[in-house]
Amino acid sequence: MSIDLRGSRVWMTALLAAIGIASTVPVTAQEGGGDRRLPPVAKPGWVPLRMPDGQINIQGYWNQRNNVTTYSLQDGEGDRAEHVRITGGRAATGRPIVDPPSGRIPYQQWSATKAKFLFDQHQGAERPENLDPVARGFMEGTPRINLQTGFQILQTPDQVTFLYEYGHHFRVVPIDNRPHLDGDILLWMGDSRGHWAGNTLVIDVTNHNDQSWFDQVGSFHSTALRVIERWTIVGPDRIDYEAVINDPHVFTQSWKIQMNYGRNADPTYEQMESAIWEGNRAVELMVRPGITTSTAQTSDRPDPSEKAAR
């Protein structure tokens, strides 16, 4: 079961202004010397550069080049119109969900009801807990962080590190065959373990908490979430990205997103300061106590996944 978000009137101006997110294209793609065109795939026979330890070399600054919205992954036509209204610019055109073909998140019946409630609440929530966690200063989670911002990749013999522009967030991905953390340890960004398969860095991300969302409008998950990422270098200046998302407590099937990244080749480029700070009072502008929605009571129902996920 999925949610059709088309035609919805969405109140996001205060949120966007508060957290400073460029919802159409990451700021780095606009200001960091990179253009929005997708770099080409290399000709047959191309051999990527390697690190001294034999890893494929994907170090550098990278920007998402699909103009994917960070507002709603399901991105209906109503969302596009609202996107233009809020930002005063052109609408995001990328469609990250490639499976299922509908482009809709395959919620179970109970979770579709909860997601609809959170979508209704994000226009002006009864309480802060029903607002986008990123708007409240928390971390994006994986894979949302990869849509949100530009990043730098650094490599050492035993790990690949992602340094994200937004909020100074980072991911350290061990590639030395170490096991995942104990299942009782739950993290905002999950626990990443990687390995190389040819020209592809495969990252298995587990140990997620259940507090992050996939976008700004309430697309949620449980602690059973598992994300398999594939970062494939297909040309000197291009990485193709795929993430398969599985959570049997929330979704009827696994689903997949795809994006592409281009290298920022400007030798003078530096990632901009994008900090989150205590005392930001934007949430006070977005919470409207006393409002009601047709599904308001569902916010207090325990998720069927909670007990199973512990």
C-alpha positions as CSV (number, residue, x, y, z in Angstrom):
1,M,0.0,0.0,0.0
2,S,1.4,3.4,-0.9
3,I,0.4,7.0,-0.4
4,D,-0.5,9.4,-3.2
5,L,0.8,12.8,-2.3
6,R,-0.5,14.6,-5.4
7,G,-2.5,17.8,-4.9
8,S,-1.5,18.3,-1.3
9,R,-0.9,21.8,0.1
10,V,2.3,21.7,2.0
11,W,3.5,24.2,4.6
12,M,7.3,24.2,4.4
13,T,8.5,27.8,4.1
14,A,9.5,28.1,7.7
15,L,11.2,24.8,7.7
16,L,13.3,25.5,4.6
17,A,14.3,28.9,5.9
18,A,15.2,27.4,9.3
19,I,17.4,24.6,8.2
20,G,18.9,26.3,5.1
21,I,18.4,23.3,2.8
22,A,18.5,23.9,-1.0
23,S,15.8,21.5,-2.0
24,T,16.3,21.5,-5.7
25,V,20.1,21.0,-6.1
26,P,22.8,20.8,-3.4
27,V,24.4,24.1,-2.9
28,T,27.8,22.7,-3.9
29,A,26.4,21.8,-7.4
30,Q,25.4,25.4,-7.8
31,E,28.3,27.3,-6.2
32,G,31.2,24.9,-6.2
33,G,32.2,25.0,-9.8
34,G,30.3,21.9,-10.9
35,D,27.5,22.0,-13.5
36,R,24.2,20.1,-13.5
37,R,25.1,17.9,-16.5
38,L,25.8,14.3,-15.8
39,P,29.4,13.3,-16.6
40,P,29.7,10.6,-19.3
41,V,30.3,6.9,-18.8
42,A,33.8,6.0,-19.8
43,K,34.5,4.2,-23.0
44,P,34.9,0.4,-23.0
45,G,38.4,-0.6,-21.7
46,W,38.7,2.3,-19.4
47,V,40.6,1.4,-16.2
48,P,40.0,3.5,-13.1
49,L,42.8,4.8,-11.0
50,R,43.8,2.8,-8.0
51,M,45.1,3.6,-4.5
52,P,48.5,2.3,-3.5
53,D,46.7,-0.5,-1.5
54,G,44.8,-1.6,-4.7
55,Q,41.4,0.0,-3.9
56,I,39.6,1.8,-6.7
57,N,40.3,5.5,-6.2
58,I,37.1,7.4,-5.6
59,Q,38.6,10.2,-3.5
60,G,37.5,13.7,-4.1
61,Y,34.5,16.0,-3.9
62,W,31.2,14.8,-5.3
63,N,27.8,16.3,-6.0
64,Q,24.4,14.7,-6.8
65,R,23.6,15.5,-10.4
66,N,19.9,14.3,-10.8
67,N,18.2,17.4,-9.3
68,V,16.4,15.0,-6.9
69,T,14.1,16.6,-4.4
70,T,14.9,16.3,-0.7
71,Y,11.3,17.1,0.1
72,S,9.4,13.9,-0.9
73,L,10.9,10.8,-2.4
74,Q,7.5,10.0,-4.0
75,D,7.6,13.4,-5.6
76,G,4.1,13.7,-7.2
77,E,3.1,16.6,-9.5
78,G,1.5,18.4,-6.5
79,D,4.8,18.3,-4.7
80,R,6.6,19.8,-7.7
81,A,4.2,22.7,-7.9
82,E,4.6,23.3,-4.1
83,H,8.3,23.1,-4.6
84,V,8.3,26.0,-7.0
85,R,6.0,28.0,-4.8
86,I,8.2,27.6,-1.8
87,T,11.6,28.1,-3.4
88,G,10.7,30.5,-6.1
89,G,12.8,28.4,-8.5
90,R,12.4,25.5,-10.8
91,A,11.0,22.3,-9.5
92,A,13.1,19.2,-8.8
93,T,12.8,16.8,-11.6
94,G,14.7,13.7,-10.5
95,R,12.8,10.6,-9.6
96,P,14.9,8.5,-7.2
97,I,12.6,5.5,-6.6
98,V,13.1,3.1,-9.5
99,D,11.6,0.0,-8.0
100,P,8.7,-0.4,-7.6
101,P,8.0,1.1,-11.0
102,S,5.2,3.3,-9.5
103,G,7.8,5.3,-7.7
104,R,5.8,4.9,-4.5
105,I,7.1,3.6,-1.2
106,P,5.5,0.2,-0.7
107,Y,4.0,0.6,2.8
108,Q,2.0,-2.0,4.6
109,Q,-1.5,-1.0,5.5
110,W,-0.8,0.1,9.1
111,S,2.4,2.0,8.1
112,A,0.7,3.7,5.2
113,T,-1.8,5.1,7.8
114,K,1.0,6.3,10.0
115,A,2.9,7.9,7.1
116,K,-0.3,9.7,6.0
117,F,-0.7,11.0,9.5
118,L,2.9,12.3,9.6
119,F,2.5,13.9,6.1
120,D,-0.6,15.7,7.4
121,Q,1.2,16.8,10.5
122,H,4.3,18.2,8.8
123,Q,2.1,21.2,7.6
124,G,1.9,22.3,11.2
125,A,2.5,19.6,13.8
126,E,0.8,19.1,17.2
127,R,4.1,18.4,18.8
128,P,7.8,18.5,17.7
129,E,8.0,14.7,17.5
130,N,5.8,14.8,14.4
131,L,8.1,17.2,12.5
132,D,11.0,16.2,10.3
133,P,13.9,15.2,12.6
134,V,16.4,17.2,10.4
135,A,14.3,20.3,11.0
136,R,14.8,19.6,14.8
137,G,18.6,19.3,14.4
138,F,19.0,15.6,14.2
139,M,20.9,13.5,11.6
140,E,19.5,12.6,8.2
141,G,20.1,8.9,8.4
142,T,21.2,6.6,5.5
143,P,20.4,6.9,2.6
144,R,18.9,10.3,3.0
145,I,22.2,12.0,3.7
146,N,23.3,11.1,0.2
147,L,20.4,13.1,-1.4
148,Q,20.9,16.0,1.0
149,T,24.3,17.5,0.3
150,G,27.7,17.3,-1.4
151,F,30.4,15.3,0.2
152,Q,34.1,14.4,0.2
153,I,35.4,10.9,0.0
154,L,38.7,9.9,1.7
155,Q,40.3,6.4,1.6
156,T,42.8,4.5,3.7
157,P,43.7,0.8,3.4
158,D,41.0,-0.3,5.9
159,Q,38.2,2.3,5.5
160,V,36.4,4.7,3.2
161,T,35.2,7.9,4.9
162,F,32.4,10.2,3.7
163,L,32.6,13.8,4.9
164,Y,29.2,15.5,4.3
165,E,28.8,19.2,3.8
166,Y,25.5,19.5,5.7
167,G,25.8,19.6,9.4
168,H,29.4,18.3,9.5
169,H,28.1,14.7,9.4
170,F,30.3,11.8,8.4
171,R,30.4,8.1,7.8
172,V,33.4,5.9,8.4
173,V,33.0,2.6,6.4
174,P,35.4,-0.2,7.5
175,I,36.4,-2.5,4.6
176,D,38.4,-4.9,6.7
177,N,35.7,-7.6,7.1
178,R,35.0,-6.7,10.7
179,P,31.5,-7.7,11.9
180,H,28.6,-5.3,12.5
181,L,28.0,-3.8,15.9
182,D,25.9,-5.6,18.4
183,G,22.2,-5.5,17.4
184,D,21.2,-3.5,20.5
185,I,23.4,-0.5,19.4
186,L,21.1,1.7,17.3
187,L,22.5,4.8,15.5
188,W,21.1,7.7,13.5
189,M,23.4,7.0,10.5
190,G,23.4,3.2,11.0
191,D,26.4,1.0,11.1
192,S,28.2,0.7,7.8
193,R,30.4,-2.2,6.6
194,G,31.9,-2.2,3.1
195,H,33.8,-4.3,0.5
196,W,34.9,-3.9,-3.1
197,A,33.2,-5.9,-5.8
198,G,35.1,-4.9,-9.0
199,N,34.6,-1.2,-9.6
200,T,31.7,-1.1,-7.0
201,L,32.0,-0.2,-3.3
202,V,29.2,-2.3,-1.6
203,I,28.1,-1.0,1.8
204,D,25.8,-2.9,4.1
205,V,24.1,-0.5,6.6
206,T,22.4,-1.9,9.7
207,N,21.7,-0.9,13.3
208,H,19.5,2.1,12.4
209,N,17.4,3.7,15.1
210,D,13.8,4.3,14.1
211,Q,13.9,8.1,14.4
212,S,15.2,9.2,11.0
213,W,13.0,9.8,7.9
214,F,13.8,9.2,4.3
215,D,12.5,12.8,3.4
216,Q,10.9,15.8,4.9
217,V,7.3,14.6,4.9
218,G,7.2,11.6,7.2
219,S,8.5,8.6,5.2
220,F,9.6,6.5,8.1
221,H,11.1,3.1,9.0
222,S,11.7,0.8,12.0
223,T,14.8,-0.5,13.6
224,A,14.6,-3.5,11.2
225,L,15.8,-1.2,8.4
226,R,18.7,-2.6,6.3
227,V,20.2,-0.6,3.4
228,I,22.5,-2.1,0.7
229,E,24.4,0.7,-1.2
230,R,26.3,0.2,-4.4
231,W,28.8,3.0,-5.4
232,T,30.0,2.3,-8.9
233,I,32.7,4.3,-10.6
234,V,31.7,4.4,-14.2
235,G,34.0,7.2,-15.5
236,P,36.7,9.4,-14.3
237,D,34.2,12.0,-13.0
238,R,31.1,9.9,-12.4
239,I,29.7,7.6,-9.7
240,D,26.4,5.7,-10.2
241,Y,24.6,5.1,-6.9
242,E,22.0,2.5,-5.9
243,A,20.4,1.7,-2.6
244,V,18.1,-1.2,-1.9
245,I,16.0,-0.5,1.2
246,N,14.4,-3.3,3.2
247,D,12.3,-3.2,6.3
248,P,9.9,-6.1,6.7
249,H,8.1,-4.4,9.6
250,V,7.1,-1.4,7.6
251,F,7.2,-2.2,3.9
252,T,5.6,-4.9,1.8
253,Q,8.7,-5.4,-0.3
254,S,12.2,-4.0,-0.7
255,W,12.5,-0.9,-2.8
256,K,15.3,0.8,-4.7
257,I,16.6,4.3,-5.3
258,Q,19.2,5.4,-7.9
259,M,21.2,8.6,-8.4
260,N,24.3,9.8,-10.1
261,Y,27.2,11.9,-8.8
262,G,29.7,14.1,-10.6
263,R,33.1,15.0,-9.4
264,N,33.7,18.6,-8.4
265,A,36.9,19.4,-10.4
266,D,37.4,22.9,-9.1
267,P,40.9,22.8,-7.5
268,T,40.0,25.8,-5.3
269,Y,36.8,24.3,-3.9
270,E,36.2,23.9,-0.2
271,Q,33.1,22.5,1.5
272,M,31.0,25.3,2.9
273,E,30.2,25.8,6.6
274,S,26.8,24.3,7.2
275,A,26.3,24.0,10.9
276,I,23.3,23.1,13.2
277,W,23.2,25.0,16.4
278,E,21.5,24.9,19.8
279,G,18.9,27.6,20.4
280,N,17.5,27.5,16.9
281,R,13.8,28.3,17.5
282,A,12.4,27.4,14.1
283,V,10.5,24.4,15.5
284,E,8.4,26.9,17.5
285,L,7.2,28.3,14.2
286,M,6.2,24.9,12.9
287,V,4.4,23.4,15.9
288,R,0.7,24.3,16.2
289,P,-0.8,22.7,19.3
290,G,-4.5,21.7,19.1
291,I,-4.8,21.0,15.4
292,T,-6.6,17.8,14.5
293,T,-6.4,15.5,11.5
294,S,-8.6,12.6,10.5
295,T,-5.9,10.1,11.5
296,A,-4.5,12.0,14.5
297,Q,-5.0,9.2,17.0
298,T,-2.6,6.9,15.0
299,S,0.3,9.0,16.3
300,D,0.0,7.4,19.7
301,R,-0.4,3.8,18.6
302,P,2.6,1.6,19.2
303,D,4.1,0.4,16.0
304,P,3.7,-3.4,15.5
305,S,7.4,-3.5,14.7
306,E,8.7,-2.1,18.0
307,K,8.6,-5.3,20.0
308,A,9.9,-7.4,17.2
309,A,12.7,-5.0,16.4
310,R,14.1,-5.0,19.9
